[in-house]
Amino acid sequence: MPDIDPHQQGPSIQDVLKRQDVHRSSFLWDAPLEGEEVLGVLKCRHREKGLLEGGVDPRIAAYITDAGLDGLLRVPNIDIDHALITALVERWRPKTHTFHLPHGEMTITLHDMEVIMGVPVVGLPVVGITRMD
């Protein structure tokens, strides 16, 4: 097995990747400058967490805590890596609900979400109508 250069970007063995030079995943290896438009990369819409800038009203925080969702209040605002999202979408297999990656299949479980988001996944589901007006 060849030594892996930790500073090398992209795949080290090019002959197993068909048409890699025109594949969208090459955007991960040849990342553009921040703010540059990249054709072929998905745009992810997201809402800034402006709600939490001034803090959540204690009356609302009590309801969130009672529902066991207070872990969501501690999730930091993150920058979205659009090229990475694009590459993951291309590797998603809806029939098996898995990502097909070079090392094998990977899936996201409810337990993963519990650990990452700090949201409990036991008990009854929280359902209802959401209005954004």
The first five atom37 places (N, CA, C, CB, O) and aatype in JSON, in Angstrom:
{
  "aatype": [12, 14, 3, 9, 3, 14, 8, 5, 5, 7, 14, 15, 9, 5, 3, 19, 10, 11, 1, 5, 3, 19, 8, 1, 15, 15, 13, 10, 17, 3, 0, 14, 10, 6, 7, 6, 6, 19, 10, 7, 19, 10, 11, 4, 1, 8, 1, 6, 11, 7, 10, 10, 6, 7, 7, 19, 3, 14, 1, 9, 0, 0, 18, 9, 16, 3, 0, 7, 10, 3, 7, 10, 10, 1, 19, 14, 2, 9, 3, 9, 3, 8, 0, 10, 9, 16, 0, 10, 19, 6, 1, 17, 1, 14, 11, 16, 8, 16, 13, 8, 10, 14, 8, 7, 6, 12, 16, 9, 16, 10, 8, 3, 12, 6, 19, 9, 12, 7, 19, 14, 19, 19, 7, 10, 14, 19, 19, 7, 9, 16, 1, 12, 3],
  "atom_mask": [
    [1, 1, 1, 1, 1],
    [1, 1, 1, 1, 1],
    [1, 1, 1, 1, 1],
    [1, 1, 1, 1, 1],
    [1, 1, 1, 1, 1],
    [1, 1, 1, 1, 1],
    [1, 1, 1, 1, 1],
    [1, 1, 1, 1, 1],
    [1, 1, 1, 1, 1],
    [1, 1, 1, 0, 1],
    [1, 1, 1, 1, 1],
    [1, 1, 1, 1, 1],
    [1, 1, 1, 1, 1],
    [1, 1, 1, 1, 1],
    [1, 1, 1, 1, 1],
    [1, 1, 1, 1, 1],
    [1, 1, 1, 1, 1],
    [1, 1, 1, 1, 1],
    [1, 1, 1, 1, 1],
    [1, 1, 1, 1, 1],
    [1, 1, 1, 1, 1],
    [1, 1, 1, 1, 1],
    [1, 1, 1, 1, 1],
    [1, 1, 1, 1, 1],
    [1, 1, 1, 1, 1],
    [1, 1, 1, 1, 1],
    [1, 1, 1, 1, 1],
    [1, 1, 1, 1, 1],
    [1, 1, 1, 1, 1],
    [1, 1, 1, 1, 1],
    [1, 1, 1, 1, 1],
    [1, 1, 1, 1, 1],
    [1, 1, 1, 1, 1],
    [1, 1, 1, 1, 1],
    [1, 1, 1, 0, 1],
    [1, 1, 1, 1, 1],
    [1, 1, 1, 1, 1],
    [1, 1, 1, 1, 1],
    [1, 1, 1, 1, 1],
    [1, 1, 1, 0, 1],
    [1, 1, 1, 1, 1],
    [1, 1, 1, 1, 1],
    [1, 1, 1, 1, 1],
    [1, 1, 1, 1, 1],
    [1, 1, 1, 1, 1],
    [1, 1, 1, 1, 1],
    [1, 1, 1, 1, 1],
    [1, 1, 1, 1, 1],
    [1, 1, 1, 1, 1],
    [1, 1, 1, 0, 1],
    [1, 1, 1, 1, 1],
    [1, 1, 1, 1, 1],
    [1, 1, 1, 1, 1],
    [1, 1, 1, 0, 1],
    [1, 1, 1, 0, 1],
    [1, 1, 1, 1, 1],
    [1, 1, 1, 1, 1],
    [1, 1, 1, 1, 1],
    [1, 1, 1, 1, 1],
    [1, 1, 1, 1, 1],
    [1, 1, 1, 1, 1],
    [1, 1, 1, 1, 1],
    [1, 1, 1, 1, 1],
    [1, 1, 1, 1, 1],
    [1, 1, 1, 1, 1],
    [1, 1, 1, 1, 1],
    [1, 1, 1, 1, 1],
    [1, 1, 1, 0, 1],
    [1, 1, 1, 1, 1],
    [1, 1, 1, 1, 1],
    [1, 1, 1, 0, 1],
    [1, 1, 1, 1, 1],
    [1, 1, 1, 1, 1],
    [1, 1, 1, 1, 1],
    [1, 1, 1, 1, 1],
    [1, 1, 1, 1, 1],
    [1, 1, 1, 1, 1],
    [1, 1, 1, 1, 1],
    [1, 1, 1, 1, 1],
    [1, 1, 1, 1, 1],
    [1, 1, 1, 1, 1],
    [1, 1, 1, 1, 1],
    [1, 1, 1, 1, 1],
    [1, 1, 1, 1, 1],
    [1, 1, 1, 1, 1],
    [1, 1, 1, 1, 1],
    [1, 1, 1, 1, 1],
    [1, 1, 1, 1, 1],
    [1, 1, 1, 1, 1],
    [1, 1, 1, 1, 1],
    [1, 1, 1, 1, 1],
    [1, 1, 1, 1, 1],
    [1, 1, 1, 1, 1],
    [1, 1, 1, 1, 1],
    [1, 1, 1, 1, 1],
    [1, 1, 1, 1, 1],
    [1, 1, 1, 1, 1],
    [1, 1, 1, 1, 1],
    [1, 1, 1, 1, 1],
    [1, 1, 1, 1, 1],
    [1, 1, 1, 1, 1],
    [1, 1, 1, 1, 1],
    [1, 1, 1, 1, 1],
    [1, 1, 1, 0, 1],
    [1, 1, 1, 1, 1],
    [1, 1, 1, 1, 1],
    [1, 1, 1, 1, 1],
    [1, 1, 1, 1, 1],
    [1, 1, 1, 1, 1],
    [1, 1, 1, 1, 1],
    [1, 1, 1, 1, 1],
    [1, 1, 1, 1, 1],
    [1, 1, 1, 1, 1],
    [1, 1, 1, 1, 1],
    [1, 1, 1, 1, 1],
    [1, 1, 1, 1, 1],
    [1, 1, 1, 1, 1],
    [1, 1, 1, 0, 1],
    [1, 1, 1, 1, 1],
    [1, 1, 1, 1, 1],
    [1, 1, 1, 1, 1],
    [1, 1, 1, 1, 1],
    [1, 1, 1, 0, 1],
    [1, 1, 1, 1, 1],
    [1, 1, 1, 1, 1],
    [1, 1, 1, 1, 1],
    [1, 1, 1, 1, 1],
    [1, 1, 1, 0, 1],
    [1, 1, 1, 1, 1],
    [1, 1, 1, 1, 1],
    [1, 1, 1, 1, 1],
    [1, 1, 1, 1, 1],
    [1, 1, 1, 1, 1]
  ],
  "atom_positions": [
    [[0.85, -1.17, 0.0], [0.0, 0.0, 0.0], [0.9, 1.24, 0.0], [-0.97, 0.0, 1.23], [1.83, 1.32, 0.8]],
    [[0.63, 2.21, -0.88], [1.48, 3.4, -0.95], [1.27, 4.3, 0.26], [1.19, 4.18, -2.23], [0.21, 4.32, 0.88]],
    [[2.33, 5.05, 0.58], [2.22, 6.02, 1.66], [1.25, 7.12, 1.25], [3.61, 6.63, 2.02], [1.19, 7.5, 0.08]],
    [[0.48, 7.61, 2.21], [-0.51, 8.66, 1.93], [0.07, 10.0, 2.34], [-1.84, 8.38, 2.67], [0.48, 10.19, 3.49]],
    [[0.09, 10.92, 1.4], [0.56, 12.28, 1.68], [-0.6, 13.05, 2.31], [1.08, 12.99, 0.37], [-1.62, 13.24, 1.65]],
    [[-0.47, 13.5, 3.57], [-1.59, 14.19, 4.22], [-1.92, 15.54, 3.58], [-1.28, 14.39, 5.67], [-2.98, 16.1, 3.85]],
    [[-1.02, 16.05, 2.75], [-1.26, 17.36, 2.14], [-1.79, 17.26, 0.72], [0.02, 18.16, 2.13], [-2.16, 18.27, 0.12]],
    [[-1.84, 16.06, 0.18], [-2.35, 15.88, -1.17], [-3.86, 16.01, -1.16], [-1.93, 14.51, -1.75], [-4.54, 15.44, -0.31]],
    [[-4.38, 16.78, -2.11], [-5.83, 16.92, -2.21], [-6.33, 16.03, -3.33], [-6.23, 18.4, -2.46], [-5.7, 15.93, -4.39]],
    [[-7.44, 15.4, -3.09], [-8.05, 14.58, -4.12], [-7.55, 13.16, -4.12], [0.0, 0.0, 0.0], [-6.7, 12.78, -3.31]],
    [[-8.08, 12.38, -5.04], [-7.71, 10.97, -5.1], [-6.27, 10.78, -5.55], [-8.63, 10.23, -6.02], [-5.78, 11.5, -6.41]],
    [[-5.59, 9.79, -4.96], [-4.19, 9.54, -5.32], [-4.07, 8.57, -6.49], [-3.43, 9.0, -4.11], [-3.06, 8.59, -7.2]],
    [[-5.08, 7.74, -6.7], [-5.06, 6.79, -7.82], [-6.14, 7.23, -8.8], [-5.29, 5.3, -7.33], [-7.32, 6.97, -8.59]],
    [[-5.73, 7.88, -9.86], [-6.68, 8.49, -10.8], [-7.34, 7.47, -11.73], [-5.98, 9.53, -11.62], [-8.45, 7.73, -12.21]],
    [[-6.7, 6.32, -12.01], [-7.22, 5.43, -13.04], [-8.49, 4.69, -12.64], [-6.18, 4.44, -13.4], [-9.15, 4.12, -13.52]],
    [[-8.87, 4.66, -11.37], [-10.1, 3.98, -10.97], [-11.31, 4.91, -11.02], [-9.96, 3.41, -9.58], [-12.45, 4.46, -10.91]],
    [[-11.07, 6.19, -11.18], [-12.16, 7.16, -11.24], [-12.45, 7.51, -12.69], [-11.81, 8.44, -10.42], [-11.61, 8.11, -13.37]],
    [[-13.6, 7.16, -13.15], [-13.97, 7.42, -14.54], [-14.41, 8.88, -14.69], [-15.09, 6.47, -15.0], [-15.26, 9.36, -13.94]],
    [[-13.82, 9.56, -15.65], [-14.17, 10.94, -15.99], [-14.08, 11.88, -14.77], [-15.58, 10.99, -16.57], [-14.88, 12.81, -14.65]],
    [[-13.13, 11.63, -13.89], [-12.97, 12.45, -12.69], [-12.72, 13.91, -13.04], [-11.83, 11.92, -11.84], [-13.14, 14.8, -12.3]],
    [[-12.03, 14.16, -14.15], [-11.71, 15.54, -14.51], [-12.94, 16.39, -14.77], [-10.82, 15.56, -15.73], [-12.87, 17.62, -14.66]],
    [[-14.08, 15.77, -15.1], [-15.31, 16.53, -15.34], [-16.36, 16.26, -14.27], [-15.87, 16.2, -16.72], [-17.5, 16.72, -14.39]],
    [[-16.0, 15.51, -13.24], [-16.97, 15.18, -12.19], [-17.08, 16.31, -11.18], [-16.57, 13.87, -11.49], [-16.09, 16.99, -10.89]],
    [[-18.29, 16.5, -10.64], [-18.51, 17.58, -9.67], [-17.65, 17.45, -8.43], [-19.95, 17.62, -9.27], [-17.3, 18.45, -7.81]],
    [[-17.3, 16.24, -8.05], [-16.51, 16.07, -6.83], [-15.14, 16.72, -6.94], [-16.35, 14.6, -6.5], [-14.48, 16.97, -5.93]],
    [[-14.7, 16.99, -8.17], [-13.4, 17.66, -8.33], [-13.43, 19.05, -7.72], [-13.02, 17.75, -9.81], [-12.37, 19.61, -7.42]],
    [[-14.62, 19.63, -7.52], [-14.72, 20.93, -6.86], [-14.23, 20.85, -5.41], [-16.16, 21.45, -6.89], [-13.78, 21.84, -4.84]],
    [[-14.32, 19.65, -4.82], [-13.79, 19.49, -3.46], [-12.28, 19.58, -3.45], [-14.24, 18.15, -2.86], [-11.69, 20.08, -2.49]],
    [[-11.64, 19.09, -4.51], [-10.19, 19.08, -4.56], [-9.65, 20.42, -5.03], [-9.7, 17.97, -5.48], [-8.61, 20.87, -4.55]],
    [[-10.34, 21.06, -5.95], [-9.9, 22.34, -6.5], [-10.84, 23.43, -5.99], [-9.88, 22.32, -8.06], [-11.5, 24.11, -6.77]],
    [[-10.89, 23.6, -4.69], [-11.83, 24.53, -4.07], [-11.6, 25.95, -4.56], [-11.72, 24.47, -2.54], [-10.46, 26.42, -4.61]],
    [[-12.68, 26.65, -4.92], [-12.55, 28.04, -5.36], [-12.32, 28.96, -4.16], [-13.79, 28.49, -6.14], [-12.45, 28.55, -3.01]],
    [[-11.99, 30.18, -4.46], [-11.85, 31.17, -3.4], [-13.2, 31.43, -2.78], [-11.23, 32.48, -3.94], [-14.23, 31.31, -3.44]],
    [[-13.2, 31.8, -1.52], [-14.45, 32.05, -0.82], [-15.24, 33.14, -1.52], [-14.18, 32.43, 0.65], [-14.7, 34.19, -1.87]],
    [[-16.53, 32.89, -1.72], [-17.39, 33.86, -2.37], [-17.47, 33.71, -3.88], [0.0, 0.0, 0.0], [-18.32, 34.33, -4.51]],
    [[-16.61, 32.88, -4.48], [-16.64, 32.66, -5.92], [-17.82, 31.76, -6.28], [-15.32, 32.03, -6.42], [-18.14, 30.83, -5.55]],
    [[-18.45, 32.05, -7.41], [-19.55, 31.23, -7.91], [-18.97, 29.98, -8.57], [-20.43, 32.03, -8.91], [-18.03, 30.07, -9.36]],
    [[-19.53, 28.83, -8.26], [-19.06, 27.58, -8.85], [-20.24, 26.91, -9.54], [-18.43, 26.63, -7.77], [-21.24, 26.58, -8.9]],
    [[-20.13, 26.72, -10.86], [-21.2, 26.07, -11.6], [-21.27, 24.59, -11.24], [-20.99, 26.23, -13.12], [-20.24, 23.95, -11.04]],
    [[-22.49, 24.06, -11.14], [-22.67, 22.64, -10.86], [-22.73, 22.29, -9.39], [0.0, 0.0, 0.0], [-22.97, 21.13, -9.05]],
    [[-22.51, 23.24, -8.51], [-22.56, 22.97, -7.08], [-23.93, 23.39, -6.56], [-21.42, 23.71, -6.31], [-24.41, 24.48, -6.88]],
    [[-24.55, 22.54, -5.76], [-25.88, 22.84, -5.24], [-25.87, 24.04, -4.32], [-26.43, 21.63, -4.5], [-24.91, 24.27, -3.59]],
    [[-26.94, 24.81, -4.37], [-27.14, 25.92, -3.44], [-28.02, 25.39, -2.31], [-27.79, 27.18, -4.14], [-29.11, 24.87, -2.56]],
    [[-27.57, 25.51, -1.09], [-28.33, 25.05, 0.06], [-28.98, 26.26, 0.71], [-27.43, 24.29, 1.08], [-28.31, 27.22, 1.09]],
    [[-30.29, 26.21, 0.83], [-30.97, 27.31, 1.5], [-31.01, 27.02, 3.0], [-32.42, 27.51, 0.94], [-31.26, 25.89, 3.42]],
    [[-30.74, 28.04, 3.77], [-30.82, 27.87, 5.22], [-31.16, 29.21, 5.85], [-29.48, 27.32, 5.79], [-30.95, 30.28, 5.27]],
    [[-31.68, 29.13, 7.03], [-32.06, 30.31, 7.79], [-30.99, 30.56, 8.84], [-33.46, 30.15, 8.44], [-30.6, 29.66, 9.57]],
    [[-30.53, 31.8, 8.9], [-29.59, 32.14, 9.96], [-30.32, 32.02, 11.29], [-28.99, 33.58, 9.78], [-31.55, 32.15, 11.34]],
    [[-29.6, 31.78, 12.32], [-30.28, 31.59, 13.6], [-30.48, 32.93, 14.29], [-29.5, 30.63, 14.5], [-30.04, 33.13, 15.42]],
    [[-31.13, 33.85, 13.6], [-31.41, 35.18, 14.13], [-32.29, 35.15, 15.37], [0.0, 0.0, 0.0], [-32.23, 36.07, 16.19]],
    [[-33.09, 34.11, 15.51], [-33.97, 33.99, 16.66], [-33.18, 34.01, 17.97], [-34.79, 32.71, 16.57], [-33.64, 34.56, 18.97]],
    [[-31.99, 33.41, 17.95], [-31.24, 33.25, 19.18], [-30.27, 34.39, 19.46], [-30.49, 31.97, 19.15], [-29.63, 34.41, 20.52]],
    [[-30.14, 35.35, 18.53], [-29.18, 36.43, 18.74], [-29.48, 37.22, 20.0], [-29.16, 37.36, 17.54], [-28.57, 37.57, 20.75]],
    [[-30.73, 37.5, 20.24], [-31.11, 38.25, 21.43], [-31.48, 37.34, 22.58], [0.0, 0.0, 0.0], [-31.89, 37.81, 23.64]],
    [[-31.34, 36.05, 22.39], [-31.74, 35.09, 23.41], [-33.2, 34.73, 23.26], [0.0, 0.0, 0.0], [-34.0, 35.51, 22.74]],
    [[-33.54, 33.56, 23.71], [-34.92, 33.09, 23.64], [-35.64, 33.55, 24.9], [-34.99, 31.54, 23.48], [-35.1, 33.47, 26.01]],
    [[-36.85, 34.02, 24.72], [-37.67, 34.43, 25.86], [-37.77, 33.25, 26.83], [-39.09, 34.91, 25.38], [-38.04, 32.13, 26.39]],
    [[-37.57, 33.48, 28.12], [-37.61, 32.38, 29.1], [-38.91, 31.57, 29.07], [-37.4, 32.93, 30.49], [-38.9, 30.38, 29.35]],
    [[-40.02, 32.22, 28.72], [-41.29, 31.49, 28.65], [-41.26, 30.48, 27.51], [-42.47, 32.47, 28.46], [-41.78, 29.37, 27.64]],
    [[-40.66, 30.87, 26.38], [-40.56, 29.96, 25.24], [-39.51, 28.88, 25.54], [-40.19, 30.74, 23.95], [-39.72, 27.71, 25.22]],
    [[-38.4, 29.28, 26.15], [-37.34, 28.33, 26.49], [-37.89, 27.22, 27.39], [-36.16, 29.05, 27.18], [-37.46, 26.07, 27.29]],
    [[-38.82, 27.56, 28.28], [-39.4, 26.55, 29.17], [-40.16, 25.49, 28.36], [-40.35, 27.22, 30.19], [-40.06, 24.3, 28.66]],
    [[-40.9, 25.92, 27.35], [-41.62, 24.96, 26.5], [-40.64, 24.08, 25.72], [-42.56, 25.69, 25.53], [-40.85, 22.87, 25.58]],
    [[-39.59, 24.69, 25.21], [-38.59, 23.95, 24.44], [-37.92, 22.91, 25.33], [-37.53, 24.91, 23.83], [-37.69, 21.77, 24.92]],
    [[-37.6, 23.3, 26.56], [-36.98, 22.38, 27.51], [-37.94, 21.27, 27.9], [-36.52, 23.14, 28.77], [-37.55, 20.11, 27.97]],
    [[-39.21, 21.62, 28.15], [-40.21, 20.6, 28.5], [-40.37, 19.56, 27.39], [-41.55, 21.26, 28.79], [-40.64, 18.39, 27.66]],
    [[-40.22, 20.0, 26.14], [-40.34, 19.07, 25.0], [-39.08, 18.25, 24.82], [-40.65, 19.85, 23.72], [-39.05, 17.33, 23.99]],
    [[-38.03, 18.56, 25.58], [-36.77, 17.83, 25.47], [-35.93, 18.26, 24.28], [0.0, 0.0, 0.0], [-35.01, 17.55, 23.88]],
    [[-36.23, 19.43, 23.72], [-35.53, 19.9, 22.53], [-34.54, 21.02, 22.83], [-36.52, 20.38, 21.51], [-34.09, 21.7, 21.91]],
    [[-34.18, 21.21, 24.09], [-33.27, 22.29, 24.43], [-31.87, 22.08, 23.85], [-33.18, 22.43, 25.94], [-31.09, 23.03, 23.79]],
    [[-31.54, 20.86, 23.43], [-30.27, 20.62, 22.75], [-30.16, 21.43, 21.47], [0.0, 0.0, 0.0], [-29.06, 21.82, 21.07]],
    [[-31.29, 21.7, 20.82], [-31.28, 22.5, 19.59], [-30.85, 23.93, 19.85], [-32.66, 22.49, 18.95], [-30.3, 24.58, 18.96]],
    [[-31.08, 24.42, 21.05], [-30.68, 25.8, 21.38], [-29.17, 25.93, 21.49], [-31.34, 26.24, 22.69], [-28.63, 27.03, 21.42]],
    [[-28.49, 24.81, 21.65], [-27.03, 24.84, 21.79], [-26.3, 24.5, 20.49], [-26.6, 23.88, 22.87], [-25.06, 24.49, 20.46]],
    [[-27.04, 24.22, 19.41], [-26.41, 23.9, 18.13], [-25.86, 25.2, 17.55], [-27.42, 23.23, 17.14], [-26.6, 26.16, 17.38]],
    [[-24.57, 25.23, 17.25], [-23.98, 26.48, 16.74], [-24.37, 26.74, 15.29], [-22.47, 26.44, 16.86], [-24.74, 25.82, 14.56]],
    [[-24.28, 27.99, 14.9], [-24.49, 28.35, 13.5], [-23.27, 27.86, 12.73], [-24.71, 29.91, 13.33], [-22.14, 28.1, 13.14]],
    [[-23.48, 27.18, 11.62], [-22.36, 26.63, 10.86], [-22.35, 27.17, 9.45], [-22.43, 25.09, 10.84], [-23.39, 27.53, 8.89]],
    [[-21.17, 27.22, 8.87], [-21.04, 27.56, 7.46], [-21.27, 26.28, 6.67], [-19.63, 28.19, 7.14], [-20.77, 25.22, 7.02]],
    [[-22.02, 26.4, 5.59], [-22.34, 25.24, 4.77], [-21.3, 25.09, 3.68], [-23.75, 25.35, 4.17], [-21.01, 26.05, 2.96]],
    [[-20.73, 23.9, 3.55], [-19.79, 23.59, 2.48], [-20.61, 23.04, 1.31], [-18.68, 22.56, 2.95], [-20.94, 21.85, 1.28]],
    [[-20.93, 23.91, 0.36], [-21.82, 23.53, -0.74], [-21.24, 22.42, -1.61], [-22.12, 24.74, -1.6], [-21.98, 21.55, -2.07]],
    [[-19.94, 22.43, -1.85], [-19.31, 21.37, -2.65], [-19.41, 20.02, -1.94], [-17.83, 21.71, -2.95], [-19.64, 19.0, -2.58]],
    [[-19.24, 20.03, -0.63], [-19.35, 18.78, 0.13], [-20.78, 18.26, 0.08], [-18.9, 19.0, 1.59], [-20.99, 17.06, -0.11]],
    [[-21.77, 19.15, 0.25], [-23.17, 18.74, 0.17], [-23.47, 18.15, -1.2], [-24.12, 19.93, 0.45], [-24.14, 17.12, -1.31]],
    [[-22.96, 18.79, -2.26], [-23.15, 18.29, -3.62], [-22.57, 16.89, -3.77], [-22.51, 19.25, -4.64], [-23.22, 16.0, -4.33]],
    [[-21.36, 16.68, -3.28], [-20.72, 15.37, -3.39], [-21.5, 14.31, -2.61], [-19.27, 15.44, -2.88], [-21.63, 13.18, -3.07]],
    [[-22.01, 14.67, -1.43], [-22.79, 13.71, -0.65], [-24.11, 13.36, -1.33], [-23.06, 14.27, 0.75], [-24.53, 12.21, -1.33]],
    [[-24.76, 14.37, -1.92], [-26.02, 14.12, -2.63], [-25.8, 13.14, -3.77], [-26.62, 15.45, -3.17], [-26.62, 12.25, -4.0]],
    [[-24.69, 13.29, -4.49], [-24.4, 12.38, -5.59], [-24.14, 10.96, -5.11], [-23.2, 12.88, -6.37], [-24.35, 10.01, -5.86]],
    [[-23.71, 10.81, -3.9], [-23.39, 9.48, -3.39], [-24.54, 8.85, -2.59], [-22.15, 9.55, -2.52], [-24.4, 7.75, -2.07]],
    [[-25.68, 9.55, -2.49], [-26.84, 9.06, -1.75], [-27.59, 8.04, -2.6], [-27.78, 10.22, -1.35], [-27.84, 8.27, -3.78]],
    [[-27.94, 6.93, -2.0], [-28.72, 5.9, -2.67], [-30.06, 5.77, -1.96], [-27.96, 4.53, -2.69], [-30.13, 5.19, -0.88]],
    [[-31.14, 6.33, -2.55], [-32.44, 6.35, -1.87], [-33.03, 4.96, -1.6], [-33.4, 7.13, -2.69], [-33.77, 4.8, -0.63]],
    [[-32.72, 3.97, -2.43], [-33.29, 2.64, -2.19], [-32.82, 2.05, -0.88], [-32.93, 1.7, -3.34], [-33.58, 1.37, -0.19]],
    [[-31.56, 2.3, -0.53], [-31.01, 1.72, 0.7], [-30.82, 2.75, 1.81], [-29.68, 1.06, 0.4], [-30.42, 2.4, 2.92]],
    [[-31.11, 4.01, 1.51], [-30.93, 5.1, 2.48], [-29.49, 5.13, 3.0], [-31.91, 4.96, 3.64], [-29.26, 5.25, 4.21]],
    [[-28.54, 5.03, 2.09], [-27.13, 5.04, 2.46], [-26.34, 5.93, 1.52], [-26.56, 3.62, 2.46], [-26.77, 6.23, 0.4]],
    [[-25.17, 6.33, 1.99], [-24.19, 7.01, 1.15], [-23.21, 5.94, 0.67], [-23.45, 8.19, 1.92], [-22.75, 5.13, 1.48]],
    [[-22.89, 5.93, -0.62], [-21.89, 5.01, -1.15], [-20.58, 5.77, -1.24], [-22.31, 4.43, -2.55], [-20.41, 6.63, -2.1]],
    [[-19.65, 5.44, -0.36], [-18.36, 6.11, -0.27], [-17.25, 5.14, -0.65], [-18.12, 6.68, 1.16], [-17.48, 3.93, -0.7]],
    [[-16.04, 5.65, -0.92], [-14.95, 4.76, -1.33], [-14.66, 3.63, -0.34], [-13.71, 5.56, -1.53], [-14.26, 2.54, -0.75]],
    [[-14.86, 3.86, 0.94], [-14.56, 2.83, 1.94], [-15.74, 1.9, 2.21], [-14.13, 3.47, 3.24], [-15.59, 0.92, 2.93]],
    [[-16.91, 2.2, 1.64], [-18.09, 1.37, 1.84], [-19.33, 2.22, 2.02], [0.0, 0.0, 0.0], [-19.32, 3.42, 1.75]],
    [[-20.4, 1.59, 2.49], [-21.66, 2.29, 2.69], [-21.69, 2.96, 4.06], [-22.84, 1.34, 2.54], [-21.09, 2.47, 5.02]],
    [[-22.4, 4.07, 4.13], [-22.57, 4.78, 5.4], [-24.01, 5.27, 5.48], [-21.56, 5.97, 5.53], [-24.58, 5.7, 4.47]],
    [[-24.6, 5.21, 6.63], [-25.95, 5.71, 6.81], [-25.99, 6.6, 8.05], [-26.97, 4.56, 6.93], [-25.12, 6.5, 8.92]],
    [[-26.98, 7.44, 8.13], [-27.19, 8.29, 9.31], [-28.35, 7.69, 10.09], [-27.48, 9.79, 8.9], [-29.42, 7.44, 9.53]],
    [[-28.15, 7.45, 11.36], [-29.2, 6.86, 12.19], [-29.81, 7.9, 13.12], [-28.63, 5.68, 13.01], [-29.27, 9.0, 13.28]],
    [[-30.92, 7.54, 13.72], [-31.52, 8.42, 14.72], [-30.56, 8.65, 15.88], [-32.84, 7.83, 15.24], [-30.5, 9.75, 16.44]],
    [[-29.81, 7.63, 16.25], [-28.83, 7.79, 17.33], [-27.78, 8.82, 16.95], [-28.16, 6.44, 17.65], [-27.36, 9.61, 17.8]],
    [[-27.34, 8.83, 15.68], [-26.39, 9.84, 15.22], [-26.96, 11.24, 15.43], [-26.04, 9.63, 13.73], [-26.27, 12.13, 15.91]],
    [[-28.23, 11.42, 15.05], [-28.86, 12.74, 15.21], [-28.99, 13.12, 16.68], [-30.24, 12.75, 14.54], [-28.85, 14.29, 17.05]],
    [[-29.26, 12.14, 17.52], [-29.35, 12.4, 18.95], [-28.02, 12.91, 19.48], [-29.77, 11.12, 19.71], [-27.98, 13.86, 20.27]],
    [[-26.94, 12.29, 19.06], [-25.61, 12.69, 19.52], [-25.2, 14.04, 18.93], [-24.57, 11.63, 19.14], [-24.71, 14.91, 19.66]],
    [[-25.41, 14.23, 17.63], [-24.99, 15.46, 16.96], [-25.81, 16.66, 17.4], [-25.08, 15.3, 15.45], [-25.26, 17.72, 17.7]],
    [[-27.13, 16.51, 17.44], [-28.02, 17.64, 17.71], [-28.41, 17.77, 19.18], [-29.26, 17.51, 16.88], [-28.91, 18.82, 19.59]],
    [[-28.18, 16.75, 19.96], [-28.56, 16.82, 21.37], [-30.07, 16.74, 21.55], [0.0, 0.0, 0.0], [-30.62, 17.3, 22.5]],
    [[-30.74, 16.05, 20.63], [-32.2, 15.93, 20.67], [-32.56, 14.48, 21.0], [-32.85, 16.38, 19.32], [-32.05, 13.57, 20.35]],
    [[-33.42, 14.26, 22.0], [-33.77, 12.88, 22.33], [-34.61, 12.23, 21.23], [-34.54, 12.84, 23.66], [-35.41, 12.9, 20.58]],
    [[-34.43, 10.94, 21.04], [-35.2, 10.23, 20.02], [-36.02, 9.11, 20.64], [-34.26, 9.66, 18.94], [-36.33, 8.11, 19.98]],
    [[-36.37, 9.26, 21.9], [-37.23, 8.3, 22.57], [-38.54, 8.99, 22.91], [-36.55, 7.72, 23.85], [-38.6, 10.21, 22.99]],
    [[-39.58, 8.21, 23.09], [-40.86, 8.79, 23.44], [-41.71, 9.07, 22.2], [0.0, 0.0, 0.0], [-41.38, 8.65, 21.09]],
    [[-42.79, 9.79, 22.41], [-43.71, 10.1, 21.33], [-43.16, 11.21, 20.45], [-45.08, 10.5, 21.89], [-42.42, 12.07, 20.94]],
    [[-43.5, 11.21, 19.16], [-43.03, 12.28, 18.28], [-43.71, 13.6, 18.61], [-43.28, 11.92, 16.82], [-44.84, 13.63, 19.09]],
    [[-43.0, 14.69, 18.36], [-43.56, 16.03, 18.52], [-44.06, 16.44, 17.15], [-42.5, 17.06, 19.11], [-43.27, 16.59, 16.22]],
    [[-45.37, 16.64, 17.02], [-45.96, 16.99, 15.72], [-46.86, 18.2, 15.89], [-46.75, 15.8, 15.13], [-47.28, 18.53, 17.0]],
    [[-47.14, 18.86, 14.81], [-48.03, 20.01, 14.85], [-47.85, 20.86, 13.62], [0.0, 0.0, 0.0], [-47.07, 20.54, 12.72]],
    [[-48.57, 21.95, 13.58], [-48.52, 22.87, 12.45], [-47.47, 23.93, 12.73], [-49.92, 23.53, 12.19], [-47.38, 24.46, 13.83]],
    [[-46.68, 24.23, 11.71], [-45.67, 25.28, 11.82], [-46.02, 26.38, 10.84], [-44.24, 24.73, 11.55], [-46.25, 26.12, 9.66]],
    [[-46.07, 27.59, 11.33], [-46.34, 28.74, 10.45], [-45.15, 29.66, 10.51], [-47.64, 29.48, 10.85], [-44.66, 30.0, 11.59]],
    [[-44.68, 30.08, 9.35], [-43.52, 30.95, 9.28], [-43.89, 32.4, 8.97], [-42.55, 30.44, 8.25], [-43.01, 33.19, 8.64]],
    [[-45.19, 32.78, 9.06], [-45.55, 34.17, 8.73], [-45.2, 35.09, 9.86], [-47.04, 34.28, 8.41], [-45.43, 36.29, 9.77]]
  ]
}
